[in-house]
Amino acid sequence: MIRQPLSIQPIPYQGSKRALAPRICSLFPQKVGTLYEPFAGSAAITLFAATHDLADRFIIGDCYGPLVELWKLIIETPSELSERYAEVWQAQFEVGLSHFNDVRAQYNENSDPVLLLYLIARCVKNAVRFNKEGKFTQSADKRRTGMKPDRLTRTVHAASRLLKGRTTTFHGDFLGCVNGASSNDLIYMDPPYHGTTYGTDKRYASGLERERLIEGLHHLDAQSVPYILSYDGQMGDKVYGEPLPPTVNADRLAIHAGRSSQATISGKVAETIESLYVSRSLNAQDADIYRPKPAQERLFV
C-alpha cells in the first residue's frame, strides 16, 4: 500500500481527502486509463494519483464554476495565479481589518477565482460556508494571515507540473463529467453529505439529491464503470446520510478519518468514520479499511 504523504495542496480547505488519499488510492486497480473526479473540490485524490502515476489521464470536474476556473489557472497559468494571489494577500497588511470583508464582497459580485483562493486560504479553519443564494459567507480567521505567497507559488507550480498536458477540467453535473468513462477508467466521487448542504450548516454552494446520486450509480453499474464513492458517515454521535440501497452494486466499507476538525471548531472532541462504496469489480481489500460493525449497518437518521 502507498503511504507517502501528499504535500501538494494548492486549495487548502476543510474536508479535503488529503489525509485519506493513500488509503483510498490503495483500492485503485493496477492500471487506470482516466481518473475522473466529478466532485473535485481540492482534488486531493487526483493529486495523489498523479504523484504516484496511478492513472494516465485525469478529469477534474465540479458544478461550482469559480472552482473549475481556479483549477484551470493552477494547471495552465500558475505564474499568473501566483502573482495575482500575492497582490491580494499583501493588501491585507495595507488595508487592515476590512480587507477580508472587502475581498469577500468583491468575490460575491464577480466570482473571481483568485479571490476565491484567497478567501479559502484566509477564512476560519479553511471551512468554506455559503448562504442559500450561493454567496460566500465565512469570516476571516483572526489568528493567521492565510497561505503565504511563496508557499502558494511552490504548490501551484508543483500541481501544474503534475497535471498539465494530461488533465481536462469540466464544469457541470457529475453525470456529464463522467460521460464517456469506460471499464478501463475509474471514477472517484466525494459529493456533499446529505446533511451538510442545506440549513444553517451549509458548506457547499450547491447540493446533490440522494435520488440523483443513486440514479447515477445505477447508470455506472449498468455500464460496468468502476468507481469509489465517499458518502455517508458519522462524526461522534451525529450521523450524516442513510446508507445507499442494496441495488447499488458496491461494497460499503468504513474508514476511520480521525478527529473531526468541524467538531474542534465547536470546542468538542469527536471521531469521524466515513463510508466508502467500492465497485464490486474492484475487489476491495485493505488492512486499513474495514467493514462497518453491525451497529453501523443500521438505518442512519
DRENFIBA-23435 format. One record per residue: residue in three letters; x, y, z of N, C-alpha, C in turn. Coordinates in steps of 0.001 Angstrom, whole numbers, padded with zeros to 6 digits, always signed. Layout:
ALAXYZXYZXYZ...
***
This chain:
MET+000831-001200+000000+000000+000000+000000+000869+001255+000000ILE+000513+002264-000797+001245+003509-000866+000955+004330+000382ARG+002008+004826+001033+001793+005586+002259+002475+006953+002236GLN+003132+007309+001161+003798+008596+001123+002795+009713+001322PRO+003150+010730+002117+002220+011848+002340+002052+012689+001090LEU+000927+013340+000994+000651+014255-000106+000969+015664+000364SER+001993+016288-000229+002420+017616+000207+001868+018713-000678ILE+001315+018359-001838+000813+019357-002775-000669+019595-002509GLN-000995+020785-002027-002398+021109-001760-002616+022592-002031PRO-002797+022974-003301-002949+024389-003613-004254+025000-003131ILE-005278+024174-002888-006557+024687-002386-006787+024061-001008PRO-006392+024748+000060-006356+024137+001392-007651+024269+002175TYR-008693+023512+001821-009909+023707+002594-010304+022476+003395GLN-011057+022776+004455-011522+021732+005365-012389+020726+004607GLY-012205+019438+004912-012973+018408+004242-012210+017741+003115SER-011017+018242+002817-010196+017628+001781-009864+016189+002163LYS-009753+015331+001153-009398+013928+001391-007882+013720+001377ARG-007129+014777+001615-005675+014702+001577-005123+013608+002483ALA-005566+013574+003746-005032+012598+004690-005467+011169+004368LEU-006630+011027+003743-007151+009696+003436-006724+009195+002065ALA-006092+010047+001275-005753+009683-000098-004947+008388-000216PRO-003927+008148+000627-003190+006888+000472-004061+005653+000639ARG-004991+005687+001599-005850+004518+001814-006888+004377+000711ILE-007464+005496+000284-008449+005423-000798-007785+004934-002086CYS-006619+005461-002388-005944+005100-003636-005369+003692-003603SER-005259+003096-002422-004813+001702-002354-005845+000760-002959LEU-007077+001252-003154-008138+000441-003746-008151+000531-005270PHE-007307+001379-005834-007269+001533-007286-006816+000230-007953PRO-007324-000060-009142-006770-001174-009917-005349-000831-010375GLN-004616-001822-010848-003225-001599-011225-003082-000600-012361LYS-004020-000578-013267-003917+000300-014423-005219+001071-014597VAL-005142+002399-014540-006303+003256-014755-006033+004121-015980GLY-006940+004077-016933-006787+004927-018105-006997+006375-017739THR-008239+006737-017377-008564+008105-016964-009216+008073-015590LEU-008702+008873-014689-009320+009045-013377-010223+010265-013427TYR-011511+010054-013153-012498+011133-013116-012753+011520-011665GLU-012741+012836-011387-013109+013322-010056-014163+014417-010238PRO-015450+014028-010363-016501+014987-010714-016948+015901-009579PHE-016556+015594-008332-016798+016488-007197-015430+016890-006658ALA-014633+017525-007479-013194+017608-007235-012830+018378-005970GLY-013430+019555-005740-013001+020352-004600-011515+020639-004701SER-010755+020195-003715-009304+020385-003726-008580+019321-004538ALA-009334+018372-005114-008776+017331-005991-007637+016557-005339ALA-007783+016248-004058-006720+015550-003338-006443+014168-003917ILE-007488+013470-004345-007287+012129-004900-006573+012214-006251THR-006973+013161-007077-006298+013354-008357-004824+013677-008153LEU-004513+014575-007230-003129+014963-006991-002300+013786-006476PHE-002868+012997-005584-002143+011838-005074-001911+010825-006194ALA-002964+010566-006975-002840+009599-008061-001824+010064-009102ALA-001806+011362-009402-000837+011881-010365+000582+011788-009821THR+000739+012061-008536+002064+011972-007907+002639+010571-008019HIS+001770+009554-007919+002218+008164-007892+001920+007416-009193ASP+001599+008177-010249+001383+007576-011578+000371+006438-011543LEU-000747+006682-010883-001793+005668-010770-002794+005731-011922ALA-002695+006764-012750-003591+006894-013910-002845+007632-015015ASP-003296+007401-016245-002664+008059-017386-003156+009486-017576ARG-004468+009671-017389-005067+010974-017593-006058+011271-016468PHE-006450+012558-016379-007309+012984-015277-008364+013959-015781ILE-009541+013868-015191-010590+014856-015435-011029+015417-014087ILE-010832+016712-013900-011224+017414-012687-012520+018153-012981GLY-013594+017773-012310-014892+018382-012561-015534+018888-011286ASP-016429+019841-011434-017192+020341-010298-018352+021167-010844CYS-019435+021210-010081-020582+022008-010507-020415+023470-010140TYR-019394+023804-009346-019153+025184-008927-018157+025829-009887GLY-018656+026707-010746-017868+027274-011819-016576+027955-011396PRO-016583+028846-010383-015346+029521-009995-014239+028554-009556LEU-014634+027437-008965-013635+026448-008558-012990+025788-009770VAL-013791+025489-010779-013246+024923-012015-012314+025923-012692GLU-012689+027202-012692-011825+028228-013270-010520+028340-012494LEU-010591+028154-011184-009380+028182-010364-008448+027037-010749TRP-009012+025861-010971-008183+024733-011389-007555+024969-012755LYS-008258+025616-013642-007674+025956-014948-006447+026845-014770LEU-006551+027833-013880-005419+028714-013622-004253+027953-013008ILE-004552+027076-012049-003497+026296-011406-002746+025462-012431ILE-003476+024812-013310-002869+023887-014258-002174+024620-015403GLU-002818+025632-015963-002325+026241-017194-001462+027491-016980THR-001792+028311-015994-001061+029572-015814-000718+029802-014340PRO+000088+028931-013741+000395+029068-012311+001133+030356-011953SER+001964+030871-012857+002691+032112-012559+001736+033289-012445GLU+000799+033371-013378-000197+034442-013333-001025+034357-012053LEU-001440+033156-011700-002214+032959-010477-001407+033391-009257SER-000150+032978-009189+000699+033302-008041+000870+034803-007875GLU+001098+035503-008982+001303+036946-008918+000051+037662-008428ARG-001099+037273-008934-002341+037924-008523-002675+037607-007068TYR-002445+036355-006663-002693+035977-005271-001810+036794-004335ALA-000545+036953-004693+000386+037710-003849-000094+039147-003654GLU-000640+039752-004691-001157+041115-004591-002321+041197-003607VAL-003244+040237-003722-004404+040231-002816-003961+039961-001389TRP-003062+038992-001215-002590+038628+000125-001875+039790+000790GLN-000991+040470+000059-000212+041567+000617-001091+042739+001018ALA-002186+042944+000316-003051+044097+000576-003684+044057+001957GLN-003773+042882+002576-004394+042810+003899-003608+043601+004936PHE-002300+043730+004730-001468+044469+005677-001541+045974+005433GLU-001952+046349+004247-002074+047760+003909-003478+048288+004213VAL-004490+047466+003953-005878+047901+004136-006325+047769+005580GLY-005928+046662+006228-006320+046448+007609-007493+045492+007762LEU-008261+045650+008837-009275+044683+009227-010394+044512+008205SER-010663+045533+007428-011772+045454+006472-011414+044668+005209HIS-010152+044324+005059-009695+043740+003787-010436+042468+003425PHE-010529+041526+004358-011172+040244+004054-012618+040456+003614ASN-013355+041272+004363-014758+041515+004008-014887+042218+002667ASP-013937+043098+002359-013937+043764+001054-013730+042750-000068VAL-012767+041841+000125-012492+040814-000885-013697+039885-001028ARG-014297+039521+000092-015465+038642+000056-016611+039288-000727ALA-016856+040552-000474-017921+041262-001201-017606+041337-002687GLN-016355+041583-003008-015964+041652-004417-016112+040294-005087TYR-015713+039228-004377-015854+037889-004945-017327+037538-005179ASN-018165+037852-004213-019596+037554-004357-020233+038339-005499GLU-019553+039388-005930-020050+040186-007041-019547+039674-008395ASN-018241+039247-008429-017660+038921-009741-017147+037494-009893SER-017148+036687-008818-016738+035269-008870-015316+035073-009388ASP-014427+035997-009072-013027+035898-009490-012373+034705-008775PRO-011855+033715-009509-011284+032524-008866-010067+032809-007999VAL-009295+033849-008308-008141+034189-007468-008616+034679-006103LEU-009680+035462-006102-010249+035917-004826-010808+034736-004039LEU-011389+033776-004729-011887+032573-004058-010753+031842-003347LEU-009611+031710-004010-008477+031040-003385-008027+031774-002128TYR-007962+033092-002193-007583+033859-001011-008587+033666+000121LEU-009880+033695-000194-010904+033535+000839-010811+032165+001500ILE-010582+031119+000707-010440+029777+001268-009227+029706+002181ALA-008128+030282+001719-006878+030216+002491-006930+031055+003762ARG-007766+032080+003779-007763+033055+004880-008931+032883+005844CYS-009973+032139+005460-011165+032067+006312-010966+031117+007495VAL-011892+031159+008425-011807+030382+009655-011626+028893+009354LYS-010501+028341+009804-010209+026910+009674-010328+026386+008241ASN-010196+027269+007269-010402+026890+005858-011761+026221+005659ALA-012728+026593+006499-014054+025979+006470-014999+026839+005644VAL-015124+026525+004375-015939+027300+003442-017420+027201+003813ARG-018133+028326+003755-019572+028342+004004-020247+029260+002991PHE-021472+028878+002583-022263+029661+001643-023656+029859+002217ASN-024335+030939+001782-025731+031100+002154-026627+030502+001077LYS-027941+030622+001248-028862+029965+000325-028820+030570-001075GLU-028266+031774-001190-028101+032378-002518-026784+031981-003170GLY-025993+031161-002480-024713+030737-003017-023588+031730-002790LYS-023780+032699-001894-022752+033680-001594-021814+033159-000509PHE-020540+033451-000663-019537+033065+000327-019769+033869+001599THR-019890+033186+002758-020250+033888+003989-019260+033713+005133GLN-018306+032817+005007-017410+032561+006132-016575+033799+006465SER-016193+033906+007733-015426+035061+008215-013924+034795+008166ALA-013150+035849+008383-011696+035723+008405-011234+035061+009695ASP-010191+034283+009591-009548+033699+010770-008575+034735+011323LYS-008852+035240+012502-008056+036327+013071-006707+035856+013598ARG-006509+034534+013667-005260+034014+014228-004165+033817+013193ARG-004479+033993+011912-003472+033764+010878-003783+034618+009657THR-002850+034632+008728-002990+035510+007560-003213+034745+006267GLY-003376+033429+006333-003587+032644+005124-002280+032159+004522MET-002385+031305+003516-001202+030742+002879-000309+031848+002316LYS+000973+031828+002671+001893+032850+002201+002183+032671+000710PRO+002424+033769+000011+002615+033702-001443+003731+032770-001893ASP+004843+032698-001153+005927+031820-001593+005520+030354-001538ARG+004767+029988-000505+004284+028607-000422+003243+028340-001510LEU+002354+029293-001714+001350+029141-002763+002020+028955-004120THR+003057+029736-004384+003770+029622-005658+004352+028228-005838ARG+004966+027699-004797+005553+026352-004888+004488+025304-005160THR+003364+025386-004466+002347+024342-004597+001635+024389-005939VAL+001315+025597-006434+000598+025657-007713+001501+025247-008868HIS+002776+025577-008792+003681+025146-009840+003903+023638-009797ALA+003967+023077-008598+004108+021621-008481+002882+020913-009031ALA+001692+021440-008711+000460+020849-009226+000396+020969-010744SER+000813+022111-011269+000808+022300-012712+001733+021310-013413ARG+002920+021095-012853+003856+020137-013450+003271+018729-013475LEU+002518+018387-012452+001898+017063-012384+000768+016890-013397LEU-000021+017939-013589-001297+017795-014290-001327+018353-015705LYS-000498+019311-016002-000572+019961-017306-000277+018980-018437GLY-001110+019015-019456-000924+018148-020602-001634+016816-020509ARG-002134+016479-019326-002870+015215-019185-004132+015367-018337THR-004582+016605-018182-005756+016862-017350-006738+017760-018085THR-008022+017391-017999-009112+018191-018549-009992+018652-017396THR-010452+019896-017440-011392+020383-016431-012796+020371-017010PHE-013769+020236-016119-015169+020157-016545-016038+020897-015548HIS-016914+021748-016054-017877+022451-015211-019267+021933-015524GLY-019907+021336-014508-021270+020871-014709-021619+019683-013838ASP-022743+019072-014152-023287+017939-013421-022332+016748-013452PHE-022344+015956-012388-021378+014864-012289-021574+013812-013370LEU-022806+013567-013790-023014+012593-014855-022490+013108-016193GLY-022589+014404-016408-021992+014968-017603-020477+014852-017583CYS-019899+015004-016387-018446+014911-016253-017940+013518-016601VAL-018649+012478-016164-018159+011107-016346-018685+010469-017624ASN-019424+011226-018415-019917+010694-019677-018726+010283-020547GLY-018733+009064-021018-017623+008565-021819-016663+007681-021047ALA-016817+007599-019725-015956+006716-018933-016232+005256-019288SER-015194+004447-019268-015316+003038-019633-014820+002152-018500SER-014858+000864-018731-014413-000100-017723-012913-000011-017462ASN-012180+000666-018336-010737+000845-018147-010404+002087-017324ASP-011427+002854-016984-011238+004086-016230-011678+003875-014780LEU-011612+004946-013994-012051+004888-012597-012631+006244-012229ILE-013740+006217-011494-014377+007450-011031-014278+007499-009511TYR-013733+008603-008968-013773+008827-007528-014740+009961-007265MET-015715+009720-006396-016752+010705-006099-016782+011033-004614ASP-016817+012322-004336-016910+012814-002962-017973+013902-002899PRO-019230+013531-003115-020306+014541-003106-020593+015014-001690PRO-021321+016118-001545-021677+016593-000210-022520+015560+000532TYR-022250+015417+001838-023148+014614+002670-024541+015227+002598HIS-025550+014382+002684-026925+014876+002565-027270+015891+003657GLY-026616+015812+004820-026964+016707+005922-026144+017974+005997THR-025268+018234+005003-024396+019402+005112-024567+020382+003954THR-025643+020244+003206-025839+021090+002032-026969+022086+002217TYR-027764+021905+003256-028918+022779+003476-028925+023247+004924GLY-029705+024287+005206-029880+024742+006573-028722+025598+007059THR-028545+025651+008393-027567+026536+009000-026138+026062+008807ASP-025928+024792+008467-024578+024247+008300-024278+024032+006822LYS-024574+025034+006009-024444+024889+004556-022984+025059+004152ARG-022332+023968+003755-020903+024001+003474-020591+024030+001989TYR-021594+023925+001144-021352+023837-000290-022249+024805-001034ALA-021762+025246-002210-022536+026198-002997-023780+025555-003586SER-023728+024255-003823-024895+023535-004347-024844+022105-003849GLY-025980+021445-003827-026059+020101-003284-026288+019044-004341LEU-026498+017836-003881-026800+016719-004761-027888+015893-004101GLU-029015+015788-004757-030100+014994-004209-029728+013518-004212ARG-030133+012834-003153-029812+011417-002993-030314+010589-004183GLU-031524+010884-004640-032097+010116-005749-031265+010273-007013ARG-030750+011481-007233-029920+011738-008406-028614+010948-008328LEU-028029+010890-007147-026799+010112-006965-027041+008638-007240ILE-028118+008074-006671-028414+006653-006854-028677+006356-008323GLU-029395+007239-008978-029636+007082-010411-028313+007018-011177GLY-027399+007899-010814-026102+007911-011478-025305+006652-011228LEU-025341+006142-009997-024617+004915-009675-025197+003721-010427HIS-026504+003657-010543-027128+002585-011329-026667+002647-012787HIS-026539+003857-013303-026060+004023-014680-024630+003508-014814LEU-023768+003856-013858-022375+003398-013912-022293+001885-013777ASP-023110+001312-012897-023137-000141-012743-023529-000815-014052ALA-024531-000267-014712-025012-000854-015968-023947-000787-017058GLN-023068+000243-016990-022018+000412-017985-020704-000257-017563SER-020715-000929-016403-019516-001603-015858-018354-000638-015674VAL-018664+000590-015251-017629+001585-014980-017282+001522-013491PRO-016047+001239-013119-015686+001137-011701-015644+002500-011022TYR-015987+002511-009748-015994+003769-009012-015727+003526-007538ILE-015295+004586-006864-015165+004640-005406-015901+005888-004963LEU-016770+005739-003983-017629+006841-003543-017483+007069-002047SER-017126+008284-001654-017187+008703-000253-018530+009391-000063TYR-019332+008892+000905-020669+009489+001005-021124+009673+002439ASP-021850+008690+002986-022386+008889+004326-021280+008682+005356GLY-021562+009093+006584-020548+008955+007625-021076+009350+008982GLN-020177+009319+009961-020564+009596+011336-019475+010431+012009MET-019885+011486+012715-018986+012318+013492-019438+012252+014940GLY-018704+011503+015740-019151+011275+017103-020484+010555+017097ASP-021499+011137+017732-022840+010546+017743-023719+011056+016612LYS-023214+011996+015842-024014+012584+014769-023750+011845+013465VAL-024831+011431+012813-024734+010632+011595-025221+011449+010409TYR-024488+011389+009301-024832+012117+008084-025257+011135+007008GLY-026522+011178+006638-026997+010424+005495-027306+008964+005785GLU-028196+008397+004995-028522+006982+005071-027578+006188+004177PRO-027292+004940+004548-026528+004084+003632-027261+003941+002307LEU-026525+003774+001240-027151+003604-000062-027828+002243-000150PRO-028842+002092-000984-029624+000849-001048-028814-000296-001665PRO-029235-001538-001409-028520-002703-001953-028581-002811-003471THR-029429-002012-004113-029469-002031-005578-028200-001438-006189VAL-027427-000710-005381-026142-000179-005842-025112-001294-005740ASN-024446-001603-006838-023544-002753-006914-022152-002400-006384ALA-022103-002145-005078-020842-001744-004461-020792-002265-003035ASP-019573-002521-002557-019349-002901-001171-019193-001640-000336ARG-019848-001622+000816-019741-000482+001726-018692-000794+002782LEU-017633-000009+002786-016562-000134+003752-016551+001090+004655ALA-015906+000973+005793-015788+002104+006708-014322+002468+006851ILE-014063+003746+006906-012691+004216+007032-012615+005232+008172HIS-011683+005027+009081-011522+005914+010222-010771+007157+009767ALA-011423+008318+009886-010859+009557+009354-010242+010433+010424GLY-010173+009950+011669-009534+010718+012731-010465+011703+013400ARG-009891+012643+014123-010672+013624+014863-011296+014632+013906SER-012556+014954+014153-013277+015884+013301-012803+017315+013518SER-012363+017976+012437-011971+019382+012531-013181+020267+012759GLN-014340+019855+012217-015562+020622+012421-015957+020626+013892ALA-015828+019467+014563-016133+019413+015991-015142+020254+016789THR-013875+020252+016372-012858+021033+017051-013190+022508+017022ILE-013707+022994+015882-014110+024392+015773-015146+024735+016835SER-016027+023781+017132-017101+023991+018111-016660+023691+019537GLY-015373+023408+019741-014860+023125+021070-015163+021730+021570LYS-015427+020798+020655-015756+019431+021036-014694+018467+020504VAL-014738+017242+021002-013860+016188+020518-014728+015066+019972ALA-014570+014745+018702-015382+013698+018084-014580+013032+016978GLU-014682+011712+016917-014016+010961+015868-014937+010832+014657THR-014341+010764+013493-015097+010678+012253-014903+009323+011590ILE-016005+008688+011215-015985+007463+010420-016672+007774+009105GLU-016008+007508+007994-016592+007752+006687-016841+006427+005976SER-017873+006411+005157-018178+005230+004356-017580+005359+002969LEU-017037+004256+002474-016594+004173+001086-017432+003108+000400TYR-018024+003464-000723-018724+002493-001553-017806+002170-002728VAL-017433+000906-002840-016430+000489-003810-017047-000523-004766SER-016947-000240-006062-017472-001173-007059-016980-002591-006771ARG-017890-003537-006853-017507-004914-006527-016452-005458-007484SER-016381-004895-008677-015362-005336-009627-013952-005013-009151LEU-013824-004093-008175-012503-003716-007683-012008-004637-006578ASN-012876-005528-006061-012473-006495-005038-011733-005824-003877ALA-012413-004904-003228-011780-004075-002202-011247-004904-001037GLN-009954-004827-000843-009304-005470+000289-008177-004553+000753ASP-008195-004162+002045-007125-003305+002543-007101-003375+004065ALA-005903-003431+004640-005769-003596+006081-006296-002398+006856ASP-006238-001204+006255-006645-000002+006966-008079+000407+006676ILE-008780-000357+005848-010176-000087+005534-010969-001320+005916TYR-012005-001166+006670-012682-002304+007245-014184-002182+007070ARG-014862-003312+007146-016320-003301+007008-016956-002735+008283PRO-018062-002022+008130-018718-001441+009304-019143-002519+010299LYS-019097-002156+011576-019614-003049+012602-021135-003125+012484PRO-021742-004171+013050-023197-004308+012939-023957-003057+013356ALA-023486-002359+014385-024196-001168+014850-024174-000059+013806GLN-023127-000097+012936-023018+000936+011914-023848+000594+010686GLU-024426-000603+010649-025211-001015+009491-026680-000620+009625ARG-027035-000019+010771-028426+000369+010966-028805+001490+010002LEU-030087+001715+009866-030555+002802+009018-030201+004117+009679PHE-029373+004929+009017-028948+006203+009590-030091+007198+009525VAL-030182+008037+010549-031220+009057+010592-030583+010418+010796
***
